[in-house]
């Protein structure tokens, strides 16, 4: 078992758009072994979980990826 606490590690405040940084982030998402592939695998696994806590955990991991 585990204790599930949903909270951010650091506070986030977005004040303006940064197009150059967005381009750099998007380069990390490519391919089957990229971050987007990992995120989609976590989000797809949540549908077969019987416990709501496990579903929430996989959803958070998938969105973090």
Rosetta blueprint (number, residue, H / E / L):
1 X L
2 X L
3 X L
4 X L
5 X L
6 X L
7 X L
8 X L
9 X L
10 X L
11 X L
12 X L
13 X L
14 X L
15 X L
16 X L
17 X L
18 X L
19 X H
20 X H
21 X H
22 X H
23 X H
24 X H
25 X H
26 X H
27 X H
28 X L
29 X L
30 X L
31 X L
32 X L
33 X L
34 X L
35 X H
36 X H
37 X H
38 X H
39 X H
40 X H
41 X H
42 X H
43 X H
44 X H
45 X H
46 X H
47 X H
48 X H
49 X L
50 X L
51 X L
52 X H
53 X H
54 X H
55 X H
56 X H
57 X H
58 X H
59 X H
60 X H
61 X H
62 X H
63 X H
64 X H
65 X L
